Amino acid sequence: MKVVRLVAADVPRLGLMVLVGALGGIAGTGVFFAVARLVAEGTTPSIWLLVSLSLVAIAGRSLARELIERAAWDGIFKLRVQLARQMLAVPLGRLESVGSSRLLTAMTDDVSRVAGAFPHLAMFCVNTAFILGCFVYLAWLSVAQFLITASIIVAGLVVQDFIHRAGIDQFRISRRTWDQMIRSFRGLIDGAKELKLNTLKRRRALDAFSGEAAAVRLSARKHNMLFGAAATSMQVAFFAALGAAVLGTELVGTDRQTVARYVLAIVWMAWPLQGIIAERQAMQEADVALGRLEELGLHLNSLVEAGVEATSRAGGLAGELRVTGLRFEYRGVDRTEGFSFGPLDCTFRSGEITFIVGGNGSGKTTFAKVISGLYPPSGGRITIDGCEVTEDNRDAYRQNFTAVFHDFHLFDFVAAPAGGLGGKAISELLARLQMDRRIRIDGDKVSSTTALSTGERKRLALLCAVLDDRPICVFDEWAAEQDPAFREFFYRQFLPGLKKQGKLVFVISHDDRYFGVADQMVTLERGEPPVLSAPAVRLVAQ
């Protein structure tokens, strides 16, 4: 099973767990032997032997569970970190196609289901040892009766396994329908404002979610029904074996004392046998979850970018960033509808401001992602100070950029390089952004005293971008949610300030009254080649 492989890397701990579990099961079998002799022969066992065997059985179960859980959580930790590392190594465009719902389900529900199976693995070892001990005892009592009992149990196991496999196949379907329901539920959360404002839309969204939830319910009913039928088949086999033992005298001439021992042994085996079935089901459900994780991991691995993760930017921008014949093309799933721009030939120099302008859907944000290395270009070349950007050095190239995209995310820490802005400069910038009473920066930790508005969150994102201290800055419609005063500050003071520092700045903007701040402009229109131009009017920084 895949679950066993997850802890198999820690061979000593796994071997110790199997040994301890087996000892616990054997000790439990010893307790049964003592009780069987008392019932069948009237022989009173040693109280100290009975207590000792009971303590070993209890300790074996407990220690086996503790060992397997420790090994399991180590494996789960490695699995989660590996999945997170792989996710961050995947190209952005392809990561977006996987979808956040699938990733979140994998990291939470699938991983939790795998973790919950490991206690069952420990008990599986204990119960298996106990059952094997009872089988040895049954064979010692009567080989002929044992063959009848074993045949009935094996037949029951074959039928149970057949039904159980069908249940596992249905469980896989249930997991896929669960993903679809989570995706639908995320739509209810993300679109709560719109749904509250539109009753018809709310009803349609709820109906869609109800349909997904009903599919989950139906699929769960099916796999639970199959699992129940599998368990019932073993109960039938158990009672058949019990009946064969009771009729042992007539079937194979077994004496009544042996029959009594047989009946007692089979009754004693009932609970561990049902436990093995339940534990196997839990582990196979975990196998399905782990298979989904591995499938996602392999899928992510197949998309991982070449090269080694860069820990620092490669040299930085000393002079210019040049694009030659730069093109980007995206096609939808049906390969018919899509988006493209290019070719573009242009040189961007440090200490210059370039505005990216155009209508909605013209590709301005996509261009910013391509120029910053988040999307690989479909054609053409990007060179930085004469060095061509390739798959091998793309991550190092990205380290030259800091960006505030329209769908930015704020972390509760900053990753400012050594020798960056000092405390006084940070305090001054906070004051100019009117955030000094709302934001605290202690070391590398960022905290807010109150909930921030969208505009304030953007101002905090701007501050974090400054603290990144990268040679190339990208701002995607930063001023869209800002008051006129902050918009004026951004265009007439902040951007010229970056220019004086020698930064190369890309600004996506619709604010045509501030186009004069730019040294050059790239105009994008859907279906048209990009146009490079100088602003009609130059504005002087204030």
Backbone torsions as a table, in degrees:
resi	resn	phi	psi	omega
1	MET	NA	150.3	179.5
2	LYS	-63.5	-33.7	-178.6
3	VAL	-62.3	-39.1	178.8
4	VAL	-66.4	-38.6	179.8
5	ARG	-62.4	-29.4	-177.5
6	LEU	-64.5	-33.2	-179.9
7	VAL	-102.4	-2.5	-176.0
8	ALA	-68.5	-19.0	178.9
9	ALA	-63.0	-30.8	177.3
10	ASP	-94.6	74.3	-173.4
11	VAL	-59.8	-46.7	-179.5
12	PRO	-58.1	-45.0	-178.8
13	ARG	-67.6	-39.6	178.6
14	LEU	-65.2	-43.3	178.3
15	GLY	-62.7	-39.9	178.2
16	LEU	-65.6	-38.6	178.9
17	MET	-62.6	-44.6	179.7
18	VAL	-63.2	-42.1	-179.5
19	LEU	-64.0	-47.3	-179.0
20	VAL	-64.5	-43.2	178.2
21	GLY	-61.4	-41.0	179.1
22	ALA	-64.8	-41.4	178.3
23	LEU	-62.6	-40.4	177.3
24	GLY	-62.5	-41.8	178.8
25	GLY	-66.6	-40.6	178.3
26	ILE	-65.2	-40.1	177.6
27	ALA	-62.8	-39.7	176.4
28	GLY	-62.4	-38.2	176.1
29	THR	-64.2	-37.1	177.0
30	GLY	-61.7	-40.8	176.1
31	VAL	-60.4	-42.2	178.9
32	PHE	-62.2	-44.2	179.2
33	PHE	-56.0	-44.4	-178.8
34	ALA	-63.1	-42.7	179.3
35	VAL	-67.2	-39.2	-179.9
36	ALA	-62.4	-41.6	178.4
37	ARG	-64.7	-38.1	178.7
38	LEU	-63.5	-42.2	-177.3
39	VAL	-73.5	-45.3	-173.1
40	ALA	-81.2	-36.5	-172.6
41	GLU	-115.0	-12.6	-176.7
42	GLY	76.3	14.9	-179.2
43	THR	-83.8	119.7	-179.3
44	THR	-81.5	121.5	-179.0
45	PRO	-75.2	161.3	174.9
46	SER	-63.0	128.0	-179.0
47	ILE	-61.7	-37.1	179.5
48	TRP	-68.1	-38.5	177.3
49	LEU	-64.6	-43.5	-179.5
50	LEU	-63.4	-44.0	178.9
51	VAL	-65.3	-41.9	-179.2
52	SER	-62.6	-46.7	178.8
53	LEU	-62.6	-40.0	179.5
54	SER	-63.5	-43.0	179.4
55	LEU	-64.8	-40.6	178.6
56	VAL	-64.0	-40.8	179.5
57	ALA	-63.0	-45.1	-180.0
58	ILE	-66.7	-45.5	-179.2
59	ALA	-64.7	-38.9	179.2
60	GLY	-61.8	-45.2	177.8
61	ARG	-60.8	-46.8	-176.3
62	SER	-66.1	-45.9	-177.9
63	LEU	-67.8	-39.2	177.7
64	ALA	-61.2	-42.4	178.0
65	ARG	-62.9	-42.9	-179.4
66	GLU	-63.7	-44.2	-178.8
67	LEU	-64.2	-45.0	-177.3
68	ILE	-69.7	-34.8	179.5
69	GLU	-68.1	-38.3	177.4
70	ARG	-64.6	-46.3	177.8
71	ALA	-62.3	-37.6	-178.5
72	ALA	-64.7	-46.5	-177.2
73	TRP	-69.0	-29.7	172.1
74	ASP	-63.1	-43.4	178.4
75	GLY	-65.8	-39.9	178.4
76	ILE	-63.9	-41.5	177.9
77	PHE	-58.5	-47.9	-179.8
78	LYS	-63.5	-38.0	-180.0
79	LEU	-64.6	-43.7	-179.8
80	ARG	-65.3	-45.1	-179.2
81	VAL	-65.1	-40.2	178.8
82	GLN	-62.2	-43.4	179.1
83	LEU	-63.2	-40.9	178.9
84	ALA	-65.1	-42.5	179.0
85	ARG	-63.3	-44.4	179.6
86	GLN	-62.8	-39.8	-179.6
87	MET	-60.7	-43.2	-178.0
88	LEU	-74.0	-16.6	179.9
89	ALA	-90.1	-6.2	-178.2
90	VAL	-82.9	141.0	174.4
91	PRO	-54.4	141.7	-172.1
92	LEU	-57.4	-46.3	-177.5
93	GLY	-60.7	-39.6	-179.4
94	ARG	-75.4	-34.0	175.8
95	LEU	-62.0	-39.8	178.5
96	GLU	-62.3	-31.3	179.9
97	SER	-73.2	-26.3	176.7
98	VAL	-67.0	-43.0	176.4
99	GLY	95.3	137.9	-177.6
100	SER	-67.9	-31.9	-178.9
101	SER	-61.7	-44.3	-179.4
102	ARG	-65.9	-40.2	-179.6
103	LEU	-67.0	-42.4	-179.8
104	LEU	-67.2	-39.2	177.1
105	THR	-62.3	-41.0	179.6
106	ALA	-63.8	-45.1	-175.0
107	MET	-72.0	-25.8	-176.2
108	THR	-105.4	-70.2	-171.2
109	ASP	-69.3	-48.2	-177.6
110	ASP	-64.9	-45.0	-179.9
111	VAL	-64.2	-40.0	179.5
112	SER	-65.0	-37.7	178.9
113	ARG	-66.5	-38.1	176.5
114	VAL	-64.1	-45.1	-178.7
115	ALA	-62.6	-36.9	-178.0
116	GLY	-70.4	-13.4	-177.3
117	ALA	-84.3	-17.8	-171.9
118	PHE	-69.0	-37.3	172.9
119	PRO	-58.8	-33.6	177.4
120	HIS	-66.2	-33.0	177.9
121	LEU	-63.8	-40.6	178.6
122	ALA	-64.5	-46.7	-179.7
123	MET	-68.0	-28.6	176.1
124	PHE	-61.3	-42.7	178.6
125	CYS	-64.6	-43.6	-179.2
126	VAL	-63.5	-49.0	-177.0
127	ASN	-68.0	-35.4	177.9
128	THR	-63.6	-42.4	178.1
129	ALA	-62.7	-40.0	179.7
130	PHE	-64.9	-45.3	-178.8
131	ILE	-63.4	-42.9	178.8
132	LEU	-62.4	-39.7	177.1
133	GLY	-62.3	-40.3	178.4
134	CYS	-66.7	-37.5	177.4
135	PHE	-62.8	-41.1	176.9
136	VAL	-60.9	-41.3	179.6
137	TYR	-64.0	-44.1	179.5
138	LEU	-62.8	-41.7	178.7
139	ALA	-65.1	-34.3	179.1
140	TRP	-68.6	-34.9	179.5
141	LEU	-68.1	-49.1	-177.4
142	SER	-161.3	115.1	-178.9
143	VAL	-65.3	-42.8	-178.5
144	ALA	-63.1	-45.8	178.6
145	GLN	-65.8	-35.8	179.0
146	PHE	-63.8	-41.0	179.8
147	LEU	-62.0	-39.4	177.6
148	ILE	-65.1	-46.7	-179.2
149	THR	-63.3	-45.4	-179.2
150	ALA	-63.8	-39.0	179.9
151	SER	-62.7	-42.7	179.9
152	ILE	-64.9	-44.7	-178.5
153	ILE	-66.7	-41.4	178.7
154	VAL	-63.1	-42.6	177.1
155	ALA	-60.4	-42.2	176.9
156	GLY	-62.2	-39.4	179.1
157	LEU	-66.1	-37.9	178.8
158	VAL	-63.4	-46.8	178.4
159	VAL	-64.1	-43.7	179.3
160	GLN	-60.8	-41.2	-179.2
161	ASP	-66.1	-39.2	179.5
162	PHE	-62.2	-47.8	-179.9
163	ILE	-67.7	-38.4	-178.1
164	HIS	-64.3	-38.7	178.2
165	ARG	-62.6	-39.2	175.6
166	ALA	-63.0	-38.3	176.9
167	GLY	-64.8	-38.5	178.3
168	ILE	-66.2	-40.1	176.7
169	ASP	-60.9	-41.5	178.2
170	GLN	-69.0	-32.7	177.7
171	PHE	-64.5	-36.9	175.9
172	ARG	-61.3	-40.5	176.6
173	ILE	-63.8	-39.1	178.7
174	SER	-60.5	-38.8	180.0
175	ARG	-66.0	-36.7	178.3
176	ARG	-69.0	-41.3	177.8
177	THR	-66.6	-30.1	176.4
178	TRP	-63.3	-43.1	177.6
179	ASP	-57.6	-43.5	-178.6
180	GLN	-66.2	-37.1	178.6
181	MET	-67.1	-40.4	178.4
182	ILE	-63.5	-40.5	178.2
183	ARG	-61.8	-41.6	178.5
184	SER	-66.3	-39.1	179.7
185	PHE	-66.6	-38.0	176.1
186	ARG	-61.4	-34.1	176.0
187	GLY	-62.8	-37.8	177.2
188	LEU	-65.0	-39.4	-179.1
189	ILE	-70.5	-50.5	-175.9
190	ASP	-67.3	-29.3	-177.9
191	GLY	-104.8	22.8	-175.5
192	ALA	-57.2	-40.2	-178.0
193	LYS	-64.0	-47.4	-178.5
194	GLU	-64.9	-37.9	-177.8
195	LEU	-70.4	-32.6	177.2
196	LYS	-68.2	-25.2	-177.3
197	LEU	-90.4	-9.2	-174.5
198	ASN	-140.1	105.2	-176.8
199	THR	-62.7	-42.1	-179.1
200	LEU	-63.2	-44.8	179.2
201	LYS	-65.2	-39.7	178.6
202	ARG	-61.6	-42.2	-179.8
203	ARG	-64.7	-41.2	179.0
204	ARG	-64.2	-42.2	-179.2
205	ALA	-66.5	-40.6	178.3
206	LEU	-66.2	-38.9	177.8
207	ASP	-63.1	-40.2	178.8
208	ALA	-64.5	-43.5	178.4
209	PHE	-65.5	-40.6	178.8
210	SER	-60.7	-38.1	177.4
211	GLY	-63.8	-42.7	177.7
212	GLU	-66.1	-42.1	179.1
213	ALA	-64.3	-37.7	178.1
214	ALA	-65.5	-37.0	177.4
215	ALA	-64.4	-39.2	176.6
216	VAL	-63.8	-43.7	-179.9
217	ARG	-61.6	-45.7	-178.3
218	LEU	-64.4	-43.8	-179.9
219	SER	-65.9	-39.4	178.5
220	ALA	-65.1	-39.5	177.5
221	ARG	-60.8	-41.5	-178.3
222	LYS	-64.4	-48.6	-176.4
223	HIS	-72.4	-31.7	175.7
224	ASN	-67.9	-36.4	177.5
225	MET	-63.9	-41.4	179.2
226	LEU	-67.9	-41.2	177.2
227	PHE	-63.7	-39.2	177.6
228	GLY	-64.2	-41.0	178.1
229	ALA	-64.0	-37.0	177.7
230	ALA	-63.9	-43.2	178.7
231	ALA	-65.8	-37.9	179.2
232	THR	-63.8	-38.4	179.5
233	SER	-60.5	-36.4	177.8
234	MET	-73.2	-32.0	175.8
235	GLN	-65.6	-39.6	176.3
236	VAL	-61.9	-44.7	178.9
237	ALA	-63.1	-38.2	179.9
238	PHE	-62.9	-47.3	-179.6
239	PHE	-68.4	-31.7	176.2
240	ALA	-65.7	-41.6	177.5
241	ALA	-65.5	-37.6	177.8
242	LEU	-64.5	-42.7	178.1
243	GLY	-64.2	-40.3	178.0
244	ALA	-63.8	-35.1	178.2
245	ALA	-68.5	-40.9	179.0
246	VAL	-63.2	-36.7	-179.5
247	LEU	-89.4	15.1	-176.0
248	GLY	-58.1	-36.3	-178.8
249	THR	-61.1	-43.1	-179.6
250	GLU	-76.4	-33.8	-174.2
251	LEU	-77.3	-50.5	-173.9
252	VAL	-128.9	11.4	177.8
253	GLY	72.5	27.6	179.7
254	THR	-72.3	139.1	179.5
255	ASP	-72.6	160.1	-173.4
256	ARG	-64.8	-33.0	178.8
257	GLN	-65.0	-41.0	177.1
258	THR	-66.7	-38.7	177.3
259	VAL	-60.7	-41.6	179.3
260	ALA	-61.9	-43.1	178.3
261	ARG	-63.9	-41.0	179.7
262	TYR	-61.4	-47.9	-179.3
263	VAL	-60.7	-43.3	179.5
264	LEU	-62.6	-41.1	-179.3
265	ALA	-64.9	-42.9	-179.1
266	ILE	-66.8	-41.7	177.0
267	VAL	-61.9	-40.0	-180.0
268	TRP	-65.3	-31.5	-179.0
269	MET	-77.7	-14.3	-171.3
270	ALA	-58.8	-49.4	-176.5
271	TRP	-67.3	-47.4	177.3
272	PRO	-61.6	-34.7	179.9
273	LEU	-66.7	-43.4	175.4
274	GLN	-64.5	-34.8	176.9
275	GLY	-62.8	-42.1	178.6
276	ILE	-61.0	-41.1	179.1
277	ILE	-63.7	-46.4	179.5
278	ALA	-65.1	-39.7	-179.5
279	GLU	-68.3	-38.1	176.9
280	ARG	-63.9	-40.4	177.8
281	GLN	-61.8	-45.7	-179.9
282	ALA	-61.9	-40.3	-178.7
283	MET	-70.7	-35.1	178.6
284	GLN	-73.3	-33.9	172.1
285	GLU	-62.4	-40.2	175.9
286	ALA	-65.6	-34.0	175.6
287	ASP	-60.5	-41.0	177.6
288	VAL	-62.4	-45.7	179.3
289	ALA	-63.3	-42.9	179.5
290	LEU	-66.8	-35.8	175.8
291	GLY	-62.8	-38.3	176.7
292	ARG	-65.3	-38.9	177.3
293	LEU	-65.3	-44.5	180.0
294	GLU	-66.8	-37.8	177.1
295	GLU	-61.3	-43.8	177.5
296	LEU	-65.9	-40.7	178.7
297	GLY	-63.3	-42.8	178.1
298	LEU	-66.0	-39.2	178.0
299	HIS	-62.5	-43.4	177.7
300	LEU	-65.7	-41.6	179.6
301	ASN	-58.5	-37.4	-178.4
302	SER	-69.2	-14.9	-179.0
303	LEU	-108.4	1.1	-174.9
304	VAL	-65.2	138.8	-179.8
305	GLU	-69.3	149.1	178.1
306	ALA	-71.7	164.0	177.3
307	GLY	92.7	168.0	-179.1
308	VAL	-97.1	143.5	179.8
309	GLU	-56.4	130.5	179.9
310	ALA	-84.1	134.3	177.5
311	THR	-96.1	-13.5	176.6
312	SER	-154.0	160.7	-178.6
313	ARG	-73.4	146.8	-174.0
314	ALA	-82.8	86.5	172.5
315	GLY	85.4	-38.5	-178.0
316	GLY	87.4	173.8	-177.6
317	LEU	-89.5	119.8	178.5
318	ALA	-101.3	-29.3	-175.3
319	GLY	-140.2	-67.0	-171.6
320	GLU	-145.9	156.7	174.0
321	LEU	-119.6	120.9	-173.9
322	ARG	-119.6	135.9	173.1
323	VAL	-117.7	137.3	-177.8
324	THR	-129.9	116.9	180.0
325	GLY	60.3	32.1	-174.3
326	LEU	-67.8	126.3	178.2
327	ARG	-135.4	152.0	173.1
328	PHE	-142.8	137.1	-178.7
329	GLU	-139.0	133.2	176.5
330	TYR	-126.7	133.3	177.4
331	ARG	-117.2	144.3	177.5
332	GLY	-73.1	-176.2	-177.6
333	VAL	-61.1	-37.7	-177.8
334	ASP	-83.2	0.8	176.9
335	ARG	64.8	13.7	-179.3
336	THR	-108.8	-50.3	178.9
337	GLU	-90.2	144.5	180.0
338	GLY	-173.7	-156.8	-174.9
339	PHE	-150.2	146.0	177.2
340	SER	-155.7	156.1	168.4
341	PHE	-147.2	163.9	179.4
342	GLY	109.7	175.4	2.4
343	PRO	-80.9	155.2	179.4
344	LEU	-130.5	131.2	172.8
345	ASP	-119.3	120.9	-176.0
346	CYS	-161.9	155.6	174.9
347	THR	-122.1	128.2	178.6
348	PHE	-114.6	127.4	-174.2
349	ARG	-112.7	151.6	175.4
350	SER	-61.6	144.7	-177.2
351	GLY	80.6	17.6	178.2
352	GLU	-126.3	153.8	177.8
353	ILE	-115.4	124.8	178.4
354	THR	-116.1	125.4	175.3
355	PHE	-93.7	136.2	173.6
356	ILE	-106.6	115.0	-173.5
357	VAL	-126.3	165.2	179.4
358	GLY	148.8	173.1	-178.8
359	GLY	-74.0	171.8	177.1
360	ASN	-63.6	136.0	179.8
361	GLY	79.1	9.3	-179.2
362	SER	-82.3	-12.3	176.3
363	GLY	105.1	21.8	-177.2
364	LYS	-65.5	-49.5	179.2
365	THR	-65.7	-38.2	177.3
366	THR	-61.5	-41.2	177.1
367	PHE	-60.4	-42.1	179.4
368	ALA	-62.9	-38.0	179.1
369	LYS	-70.5	-33.6	177.4
370	VAL	-71.0	-45.7	-176.6
371	ILE	-67.7	-26.6	179.7
372	SER	-91.2	0.8	176.0
373	GLY	86.7	4.3	178.5
374	LEU	-73.4	-34.8	172.2
375	TYR	-112.7	131.4	173.6
376	PRO	-73.0	139.6	179.6
377	PRO	-68.2	152.2	176.5
378	SER	-79.3	-20.4	179.4
379	GLY	-165.9	164.1	-179.7
380	GLY	90.0	-174.7	-176.2
381	ARG	-131.8	146.8	169.9
382	ILE	-121.2	126.9	177.1
383	THR	-125.8	142.1	177.0
384	ILE	-120.7	114.0	-175.4
385	ASP	51.9	41.9	175.9
386	GLY	85.8	-7.5	-178.8
387	CYS	-97.2	122.1	-177.7
388	GLU	-74.9	139.0	177.7
389	VAL	-83.8	125.3	179.2
390	THR	-127.0	178.9	177.1
391	GLU	-62.1	-31.2	-176.9
392	ASP	-72.5	-29.7	-176.7
393	ASN	-118.3	14.2	-175.8
394	ARG	-64.1	-38.8	-179.8
395	ASP	-66.4	-39.4	176.4
396	ALA	-64.0	-37.8	177.4
397	TYR	-62.5	-40.5	-178.7
398	ARG	-63.1	-25.8	-177.9
399	GLN	-68.2	-6.9	175.4
400	ASN	-81.5	-8.3	-170.9
401	PHE	-110.0	148.8	160.3
402	THR	-129.7	147.5	-172.8
403	ALA	-148.5	150.0	168.9
404	VAL	-124.2	97.3	178.4
405	PHE	-84.4	167.8	-177.3
406	HIS	-65.5	-27.1	178.2
407	ASP	-106.8	43.4	-175.4
408	PHE	-63.0	161.6	175.2
409	HIS	-125.2	136.5	179.3
410	LEU	-100.5	126.7	173.2
411	PHE	-94.2	162.2	178.9
412	ASP	-91.0	21.4	177.6
413	PHE	-146.8	163.1	173.8
414	VAL	-118.8	151.1	179.6
415	ALA	-118.9	56.6	-177.5
416	ALA	-72.0	136.3	178.5
417	PRO	-71.0	159.3	177.4
418	ALA	-61.4	139.4	179.4
419	GLY	81.8	12.4	179.1
420	GLY	-76.3	-153.0	-178.5
421	LEU	-62.0	141.0	176.1
422	GLY	-83.3	173.6	-177.5
423	GLY	-61.1	-37.3	-179.0
424	LYS	-66.1	-43.9	179.8
425	ALA	-64.2	-37.8	178.4
426	ILE	-65.3	-43.2	179.2
427	SER	-62.1	-40.2	179.2
428	GLU	-64.5	-42.4	-179.9
429	LEU	-67.4	-38.7	176.2
430	LEU	-59.8	-42.2	179.9
431	ALA	-65.2	-40.8	-179.3
432	ARG	-67.1	-29.0	177.5
433	LEU	-87.9	1.6	-177.9
434	GLN	55.5	41.9	179.8
435	MET	-118.5	4.0	-173.7
436	ASP	-67.4	-24.2	177.8
437	ARG	-95.8	-2.8	-177.4
438	ARG	-112.4	-22.4	-173.2
439	ILE	-125.2	138.8	172.6
440	ARG	-121.9	136.4	175.2
441	ILE	-121.8	110.1	179.0
442	ASP	-114.1	104.9	-176.1
443	GLY	67.4	-117.4	178.0
444	ASP	-106.8	11.3	-178.9
445	LYS	-99.5	138.0	178.6
446	VAL	-117.6	129.6	178.6
447	SER	-140.3	149.7	178.7
448	SER	-114.7	145.7	-178.9
449	THR	-80.0	-25.5	179.4
450	THR	-141.5	170.9	175.4
451	ALA	-65.4	140.3	-175.3
452	LEU	-101.1	144.0	173.4
453	SER	-75.3	172.8	179.2
454	THR	-61.3	-42.8	178.4
455	GLY	-63.1	-41.0	179.0
456	GLU	-67.7	-37.9	176.4
457	ARG	-62.1	-37.7	177.8
458	LYS	-67.8	-36.3	177.4
459	ARG	-66.6	-38.5	176.1
460	LEU	-65.6	-38.7	176.8
461	ALA	-63.2	-37.2	177.5
462	LEU	-63.7	-41.6	178.1
463	LEU	-62.3	-44.1	179.7
464	CYS	-62.9	-36.7	177.9
465	ALA	-64.3	-38.4	177.0
466	VAL	-64.8	-41.6	-179.8
467	LEU	-65.6	-26.1	177.0
468	ASP	-61.8	-31.7	176.2
469	ASP	53.9	54.2	176.7
470	ARG	-101.0	155.2	-176.4
471	PRO	-73.2	-17.4	-178.6
472	ILE	-125.7	130.6	-177.2
473	CYS	-121.0	139.8	178.0
474	VAL	-125.8	127.3	178.7
475	PHE	-127.1	117.3	-174.5
476	ASP	-102.6	101.7	178.2
477	GLU	50.6	43.4	-175.7
478	TRP	-62.2	-38.1	-173.1
479	ALA	-81.4	1.3	-172.3
480	ALA	-61.3	-38.1	-177.3
481	GLU	-105.2	21.0	-175.9
482	GLN	-101.2	151.7	173.5
483	ASP	-65.6	159.1	-180.0
484	PRO	-54.0	-36.3	-178.4
485	ALA	-65.7	-43.4	179.4
486	PHE	-72.6	-32.2	175.4
487	ARG	-63.7	-42.4	178.1
488	GLU	-63.4	-43.2	178.2
489	PHE	-60.9	-42.5	-176.6
490	PHE	-62.8	-49.7	-174.2
491	TYR	-78.0	-38.1	-170.7
492	ARG	-97.1	-17.7	-179.3
493	GLN	-122.4	-49.7	-174.2
494	PHE	-66.7	-51.5	-178.6
495	LEU	-63.0	-46.9	175.3
496	PRO	-60.2	-31.5	176.9
497	GLY	-64.1	-41.9	175.7
498	LEU	-63.7	-38.1	178.5
499	LYS	-61.7	-41.9	178.9
500	LYS	-64.6	-28.6	178.1
501	GLN	-78.6	-1.3	-179.9
502	GLY	84.8	16.4	179.7
503	LYS	-79.3	148.0	168.5
504	LEU	-93.4	123.9	-170.9
505	VAL	-121.9	128.8	171.3
506	PHE	-110.7	129.6	-178.4
507	VAL	-127.7	119.9	171.6
508	ILE	-89.4	124.8	-171.1
509	SER	-154.4	149.0	168.6
510	HIS	-109.9	1.9	-175.7
511	ASP	-80.4	85.0	-174.0
512	ASP	-66.2	-20.5	179.7
513	ARG	-69.8	-16.1	179.7
514	TYR	-109.5	10.0	-178.9
515	PHE	-60.7	-24.4	-179.7
516	GLY	-66.4	-13.5	177.0
517	VAL	-68.8	-25.8	-173.8
518	ALA	-75.5	148.2	170.2
519	ASP	-83.8	-30.5	174.6
520	GLN	-154.0	163.9	-177.1
521	MET	-133.0	140.7	172.1
522	VAL	-112.8	117.1	-178.2
523	THR	-102.1	125.7	179.8
524	LEU	-115.6	133.4	172.7
525	GLU	-133.9	138.1	-175.7
526	ARG	-58.8	126.7	178.4
527	GLY	83.8	-1.1	-179.7
528	GLU	-118.0	149.2	176.4
529	PRO	-67.2	148.4	179.5
530	PRO	-61.2	149.1	179.5
531	VAL	-119.2	125.3	177.7
532	LEU	-100.3	130.4	-177.2
533	SER	-152.0	167.5	172.7
534	ALA	-97.4	151.1	179.2
535	PRO	-63.6	148.3	-179.4
536	ALA	-67.0	-34.3	-178.5
537	VAL	-130.5	132.6	177.8
538	ARG	-94.5	133.1	177.5
539	LEU	-102.1	141.6	179.0
540	VAL	-93.8	134.0	179.8
541	ALA	-63.6	144.6	179.2
542	GLN	-103.8	NA	NA
